[in-house]
Amino acid sequence: MGQRDIQDFWLDFAERYWERRGVLLGEEQAGALPQVSADELFGAVVSCCEDFRGGGRQKVRFYADDQEVDLLGGCHQMLLPARHDGSFAAYNARLLEREGLENYALVVADWHQFDRALWERILSAVQNLAAVVGISHARMDTQVFLGTYKATPFGVHVDRTSGFHFPVVGTKTMRFWPDRFAQATPELRGALRYERYLEQSTALSARPGQVLYWPSSDWHVAESDGEFSVTWGFGYWLGDGMTSLALEELARLLMESPGRCRAVSRAALVDEARDMCEVDALVGKLATFASDPRLRSAVARGWLEHFSACGYLRPPPLLEYAGARGAGVVTRKSMYTILAAPESAGAMRVAAGGYSATMANEPAVWDAIAVLNAGGELAGRPPESAVGQMIDFCLRAGALELRPERA
């Protein structure tokens, strides 16, 4: 697909399907979306599981016969895919033959953190989607679902996310119910047995090379005949994460402020209940912190990082960039946008790829960012200069490419 074809696809998709109804996208339409092979996905999933084993804050869940297994506390880490497996097929064979598991499911979230190249491939598609529907104000994430499970082990459910799912091994079948039916049928929600509600549902099946999409309002469950399958997806979450961020930062400031703890007699409580002085003091403190420059600074930082990563809250780690930054030319990678805002007297904050840094607020930095965002190139700068610091940070964030100057 050419860029014009991709733009036309997303315009048509937004008008016909976005947050309206589910659809199976054929191989030609799938050309507008990222393609990830099973082998590429395996390495990222293993890295995510390794981080989980090491105490990282990863969301990894394993189910056997529809019951969640305590992987860490229950000493069941051998149930996770490992590098020595070499492939999803070999991992499945190990669980079937050595562990005797015939009905299992593994769910791994945010595996994109562990493969920047794959994340950038996904970002390229998300940028095109965002150009039509906007960047998610809540969050973007990735998932992988694999196993021999016959139905989603946690039953019929709904997520506040518009979802795109890509099978890479086996067939992926999803069954959907409209929200109005699920709301009127509470026994459907969370159900593992839902045969009597099949007439009110629709089902879509996809094979590798095809894509399933459904809106955030659809209640859904995955189905299979027990065949081993691997599906990855990315989710565009609905909601207002910026408001949540502001409330979290406000709460942090309140908790860090000095408070008082005193004994109050029953008689004093009666008097204080009449004039509500304690309540008024707390509300006054809230009002004070709401206008605190530290709150604005924290929320601004979160806003810049969020939108510089197209809504992804967990980007891959910063790069340990090695090389002579003063010798060469830098250009911006197309899937990134460099954002900047004044921060305080003489300082600005620059964000790229989900990270941000404070640097000197100089006109030359703003001009350099404008050139890069417009698709232009810049000659390298000494790291001690303000523009050099901006280039150095954006290289580490993965947003720039450095190449030798043409002779």
C-alpha angles and dihedrals in degrees: 000000000000121000092257091052090050092051091049090049093055093046090053092043093052092050097047107029117007108119088341110083144339122265141183110231116208126223094270093052090043087066088082090059131067118276117214123179125222091246093052091047093048093061093050093047092050091050090051091050091048090054089048091052089051093056099268118153095251126145104234121156131179126193129192118189089349093304122114114241122219098235099184106026092038094050093238099133090125086075090071123089113264135197092251090062089069096198144022090254092055091046091053091048090052093052092047098044105029102028097032094227113154098165114040140135132199121197120190122180131201096009088153088084089076101053116045093184092057091044091053089050089054092044091057090060094040090053089057091048091047091052087066106032101020132246116301111260089202108045147288122231144168130228140184125205120191140159144075097285116143094210136008102285094224092051134226109351145153130228128199088237139098101229135208116190127192120192113211099171124032127341127312118211122184126187120205139198125188116250093242090060094046091049090052092045109052092173089066093061110096091000120153091186111052104146093129091060098052094105091061092051139075127212133207127190128198133187127201110300093033130090134218120210130183134169126249093254096062118102108217149173133192119238136191142156090244095275113145111258139173122201130173127193146173125223132211103205121212119220141069111287092167091065090049090050092052092049092048092051092047090051090049092053091048093049091049093051117095113263136183133239117194139163114255123196122222090251091051090050090056091053094045091049088058098053100026092217093156091052092048090050092054093046089049090052090051091052091049094052092044087067094039111124089222090064092051091047093051094047092046090053091050091047093051094047093045096052095039086062094046090248100314110136096190109049123175114276122277114274123250091229115201124188144078102292091190093061112068146023126282128209131178119254108241096237093060134072122198113223128192140178136175110263110180139331107322095353137096134186120230121196131193134158094001096309134093140196137191118238142157114302101232129153090235090062093052090048092050092050090050091053092050095046090050090057097258129133134240132206113240118268131209109270091238093063121088093243089046090054090051092049091046092052094046091049090053090047088055094240097117137055122215120207133167117271115260114256 
